[in-house]
Amino acid sequence: MFGKLESKEIDENSIVSSCAYVGSQTHIYNDTLRNNLTLWNDAITDTHIKEALERVNLLSFLSRIDEQVNDGSFSEGQKQRIGLIRAFLKGSSVVIFDEATANLDHDNATRIEYQLLSDPDITFITVTHHLIKGNELYFDKIVRLGESDE
């Protein structure tokens, strides 16, 4: 089942469009900050951008929204948060993290992960080497690989 659809009723494009993947590396385009966040989707409003910036603790970027940026414009942690913003702005019902908070400080990583875990409309899948204490209580299931008891 995917949502309320049986597997034979699911269109592959529907699955792809409802999923967002955020890895440990985020590509930054030589373009405006706005286009780097929205990936040229003109339907995304400034209100949505502001909300997404707030979610990842980058609201200060709002004043730079129409500035030209490139890969050297941001720290690795900021780049990761830009990747997270892209996932938020896509409005995906499934978000897959693959070490997506590895370059963030503990407070930002905890805050962002908690927001996803506490959203009942999002299925959140994360691959990590470091579970954040406290947030692990919000996962429906945790699968640990390579532990000595396996």
C-alpha positions as CSV (number, residue, x, y, z in Angstrom):
1,M,0.0,0.0,0.0
2,F,1.1,3.6,-0.7
3,G,-1.3,6.0,1.0
4,K,-4.7,4.4,0.3
5,L,-3.7,2.8,-3.0
6,E,-3.0,-0.8,-3.6
7,S,0.4,-1.6,-5.2
8,K,-1.1,-2.4,-8.6
9,E,-2.8,1.0,-8.7
10,I,0.4,3.0,-8.0
11,D,2.0,5.0,-10.8
12,E,5.8,5.0,-10.4
13,N,5.9,8.8,-11.2
14,S,3.5,9.4,-8.3
15,I,5.9,7.7,-5.9
16,V,8.9,9.6,-7.2
17,S,7.1,13.0,-7.0
18,S,5.9,12.3,-3.4
19,C,9.4,11.5,-2.2
20,A,12.4,13.7,-1.3
21,Y,15.9,12.5,-0.8
22,V,18.4,14.5,1.2
23,G,22.0,13.3,1.4
24,S,25.1,14.5,3.0
25,Q,26.2,16.5,0.0
26,T,24.0,19.3,-1.5
27,H,24.8,20.7,-4.9
28,I,24.7,24.5,-5.1
29,Y,24.0,26.0,-8.5
30,N,25.6,29.2,-9.8
31,D,22.3,31.1,-9.6
32,T,20.3,33.1,-7.1
33,L,19.7,31.8,-3.6
34,R,15.9,31.7,-4.5
35,N,16.5,29.3,-7.4
36,N,18.8,27.2,-5.3
37,L,16.0,26.8,-2.8
38,T,13.1,26.4,-5.1
39,L,14.9,24.6,-8.0
40,W,13.2,27.1,-10.3
41,N,9.7,26.2,-9.2
42,D,7.9,29.6,-9.6
43,A,4.8,28.2,-7.8
44,I,6.7,28.4,-4.5
45,T,5.8,31.6,-2.7
46,D,8.0,33.9,-0.5
47,T,5.8,32.8,2.4
48,H,6.7,29.1,1.8
49,I,10.4,30.1,1.5
50,K,10.3,32.0,4.7
51,E,8.7,29.1,6.6
52,A,11.3,26.7,5.2
53,L,14.1,29.0,6.2
54,E,12.7,29.2,9.7
55,R,12.4,25.4,9.9
56,V,16.2,25.0,9.4
57,N,17.3,28.1,11.3
58,L,18.4,30.1,8.3
59,L,15.9,32.9,8.4
60,S,18.8,35.4,8.0
61,F,19.2,34.1,4.4
62,L,15.9,35.8,3.5
63,S,17.6,39.1,3.0
64,R,19.9,37.5,0.5
65,I,17.2,35.6,-1.4
66,D,17.8,37.2,-4.8
67,E,21.6,37.3,-4.5
68,Q,23.8,35.3,-6.8
69,V,25.4,32.4,-5.0
70,N,27.8,29.5,-5.8
71,D,29.2,26.5,-4.0
72,G,31.7,28.6,-2.1
73,S,29.0,30.9,-0.7
74,F,28.0,28.5,2.1
75,S,29.5,26.2,4.8
76,E,28.9,22.5,4.5
77,G,26.2,22.7,7.2
78,Q,24.4,25.6,5.4
79,K,24.5,23.5,2.2
80,Q,22.9,20.6,4.0
81,R,20.2,22.9,5.3
82,I,19.6,24.1,1.7
83,G,19.1,20.5,0.8
84,L,16.6,20.2,3.6
85,I,14.8,23.3,2.5
86,R,14.4,21.8,-1.0
87,A,12.7,18.7,0.5
88,F,10.4,20.9,2.7
89,L,9.5,23.1,-0.3
90,K,8.8,20.0,-2.5
91,G,6.0,19.1,0.0
92,S,6.9,15.4,-0.1
93,S,5.0,12.9,2.0
94,V,8.1,10.7,2.2
95,V,11.4,12.2,3.2
96,I,14.6,10.1,3.1
97,F,17.7,11.3,5.0
98,D,21.1,9.7,4.2
99,E,23.4,11.4,6.8
100,A,21.5,14.6,5.9
101,T,22.3,16.2,9.2
102,A,25.9,15.0,9.5
103,N,27.4,18.5,9.0
104,L,25.0,20.3,11.3
105,D,25.6,21.2,14.9
106,H,23.7,19.1,17.5
107,D,21.0,21.7,18.2
108,N,20.1,22.3,14.5
109,A,20.2,18.5,13.7
110,T,17.9,17.7,16.7
111,R,15.4,20.5,15.9
112,I,15.1,19.6,12.2
113,E,14.8,15.8,12.8
114,Y,12.2,16.4,15.5
115,Q,10.1,18.5,13.1
116,L,10.0,15.7,10.6
117,L,9.4,13.0,13.2
118,S,6.5,15.0,14.8
119,D,4.7,15.7,11.4
120,P,2.0,13.1,11.0
121,D,1.8,13.8,7.3
122,I,5.4,12.7,6.6
123,T,7.0,9.3,6.5
124,F,10.5,9.9,7.6
125,I,13.3,7.4,6.8
126,T,16.8,8.2,8.0
127,V,20.1,6.5,7.5
128,T,22.6,7.6,10.1
129,H,25.6,6.6,12.2
130,H,24.4,8.7,15.1
131,L,20.9,8.6,16.5
132,I,20.0,11.8,18.3
133,K,19.1,11.1,21.9
134,G,15.5,12.0,22.6
135,N,14.4,11.9,19.0
136,E,14.7,8.1,18.9
137,L,11.5,8.0,21.0
138,Y,9.6,9.3,18.0
139,F,10.6,6.7,15.4
140,D,8.1,3.9,14.8
141,K,10.9,1.5,14.1
142,I,14.7,1.6,14.4
143,V,16.7,-1.0,12.5
144,R,20.4,-1.3,13.6
145,L,22.8,-3.0,11.2
146,G,26.1,-4.5,12.0
147,E,25.7,-4.7,15.8
148,S,27.3,-7.6,17.7
149,D,24.0,-9.2,18.6
150,E,23.1,-9.9,14.9
